[in-house]
Amino acid sequence: MAIGIVNAPRWQTRLDVDRRVSEQVVTQRTQVPLAVRRAARARMLQRRRRTLFALSVLIAVVALAWPGSAFGGVTKYNVNMDVAMNSRYHSGTVYIVGEHDTIDTIARAVSPQHPELVRRALVESLRSTVVTPGEHVLIP
């Protein structure tokens, strides 16, 4: 369908082509059959379901792989989060040393199950094995 216009805009070539078409030809737009539309809709819904399922699986894998307190993480002093959360004093709280407190009594108050882990973390954070009454100690 050569028109003879080399560098003409697209609308101009369409107009020239339309002039050549006889006026008797009437283009009718036919509807897409109902079965075809339903099949396309079913494919679209299936694709959405698969995408949603894949996204759910991805979120579940990331949530389970993410280190956190709900999944057995550790504090910055390598104290198990389950141990730290089951104690009277949670990690990050400030403990004011009493009259007869020692590192060992503080460690037992923080974690009755594993005081040796907390004692090691306390000594590491305080850089000392001795505490004085009135001292503010950050629980690891």
C-alpha positions as CSV (number, residue, x, y, z in Angstrom):
1,M,0.0,0.0,0.0
2,A,2.3,2.7,-1.2
3,I,1.1,6.2,-0.8
4,G,3.9,8.1,-2.2
5,I,4.5,10.4,0.8
6,V,7.9,9.6,2.2
7,N,8.3,11.7,5.4
8,A,4.7,12.5,6.1
9,P,3.2,12.4,9.6
10,R,1.3,9.3,10.5
11,W,-2.1,10.9,10.6
12,Q,-1.5,12.2,7.1
13,T,-0.8,8.8,5.7
14,R,-3.9,7.4,7.4
15,L,-6.0,10.1,5.8
16,D,-4.7,9.2,2.4
17,V,-5.3,5.5,2.9
18,D,-8.9,6.3,4.1
19,R,-9.6,8.2,0.9
20,R,-8.7,5.2,-1.1
21,V,-11.1,2.9,0.7
22,S,-14.5,2.8,-0.9
23,E,-17.3,4.3,1.1
24,Q,-19.4,1.1,0.8
25,V,-17.1,-0.9,3.1
26,V,-18.3,-0.3,6.6
27,T,-16.1,-1.7,9.3
28,Q,-18.1,-3.3,12.1
29,R,-16.6,-4.0,15.4
30,T,-17.5,-7.5,16.5
31,Q,-17.7,-8.4,20.2
32,V,-15.4,-10.9,21.7
33,P,-17.3,-14.1,22.4
34,L,-18.4,-14.6,26.0
35,A,-16.5,-17.9,26.3
36,V,-13.2,-16.2,25.3
37,R,-13.8,-13.3,27.8
38,R,-14.5,-15.8,30.6
39,A,-11.4,-17.8,29.8
40,A,-9.3,-14.6,29.8
41,R,-10.8,-13.6,33.1
42,A,-10.1,-17.1,34.6
43,R,-6.5,-16.9,33.4
44,M,-6.1,-13.4,35.0
45,L,-7.6,-14.7,38.3
46,Q,-5.3,-17.7,38.3
47,R,-2.3,-15.5,37.7
48,R,-3.3,-13.2,40.6
49,R,-3.7,-16.2,42.9
50,R,-0.3,-17.6,41.9
51,T,1.3,-14.2,42.5
52,L,-0.4,-13.8,45.8
53,F,0.7,-17.3,46.9
54,A,4.3,-16.7,45.8
55,L,4.4,-13.4,47.6
56,S,3.0,-15.1,50.8
57,V,5.6,-17.8,50.6
58,L,8.4,-15.1,50.1
59,I,7.2,-13.1,53.1
60,A,7.0,-16.3,55.3
61,V,10.5,-17.3,54.3
62,V,11.9,-13.9,55.0
63,A,10.1,-13.7,58.4
64,L,11.4,-17.0,59.5
65,A,15.0,-16.3,58.3
66,W,15.1,-12.8,59.9
67,P,16.9,-13.0,63.3
68,G,14.5,-11.7,65.9
69,S,13.3,-12.2,69.4
70,A,10.4,-14.4,68.3
71,F,12.6,-16.8,66.5
72,G,15.4,-17.4,68.9
73,G,17.7,-14.4,68.4
74,V,20.3,-13.1,70.8
75,T,21.0,-9.8,72.4
76,K,24.1,-7.8,71.6
77,Y,25.9,-9.6,74.4
78,N,25.1,-13.1,73.0
79,V,22.4,-13.8,75.7
80,N,19.6,-15.8,74.2
81,M,16.4,-13.7,73.8
82,D,14.2,-16.4,75.3
83,V,16.4,-16.3,78.4
84,A,16.4,-12.5,78.4
85,M,12.7,-12.1,78.0
86,N,11.8,-14.7,80.8
87,S,13.7,-12.8,83.4
88,R,12.5,-10.0,85.8
89,Y,14.8,-7.5,84.1
90,H,14.7,-7.3,80.4
91,S,17.6,-6.5,78.2
92,G,18.2,-2.7,77.9
93,T,16.7,-1.8,81.3
94,V,18.7,0.1,83.9
95,Y,19.4,-1.7,87.2
96,I,20.4,0.3,90.2
97,V,22.8,-1.6,92.4
98,G,21.6,-2.2,95.9
99,E,23.5,-2.4,99.2
100,H,24.4,-6.1,99.1
101,D,24.3,-6.7,95.3
102,T,27.2,-8.3,93.4
103,I,27.7,-9.2,89.8
104,D,26.5,-12.7,90.6
105,T,23.3,-11.7,92.3
106,I,22.4,-9.3,89.5
107,A,23.1,-12.1,86.9
108,R,20.8,-14.5,88.9
109,A,18.1,-11.9,89.1
110,V,18.3,-11.2,85.3
111,S,18.5,-14.9,84.3
112,P,17.9,-17.6,86.9
113,Q,18.3,-20.3,84.2
114,H,21.7,-19.2,82.8
115,P,23.4,-16.6,85.1
116,E,26.8,-17.4,83.8
117,L,26.0,-15.9,80.4
118,V,24.6,-12.8,81.9
119,R,27.6,-12.5,84.3
120,R,30.0,-12.7,81.4
121,A,28.0,-10.1,79.5
122,L,27.9,-7.8,82.6
123,V,31.6,-8.1,83.2
124,E,32.2,-7.3,79.5
125,S,30.0,-4.2,79.5
126,L,31.1,-2.9,82.8
127,R,34.8,-3.8,82.3
128,S,34.9,-4.8,86.0
129,T,33.8,-7.6,88.3
130,V,33.0,-5.1,91.1
131,V,29.8,-3.0,91.4
132,T,29.2,-0.3,94.0
133,P,25.8,0.5,95.6
134,G,23.9,3.2,93.7
135,E,25.6,2.4,90.4
136,H,23.4,2.3,87.3
137,V,24.0,-0.9,85.4
138,L,22.5,-1.4,81.9
139,I,21.2,-5.0,81.7
140,P,22.7,-6.7,78.6
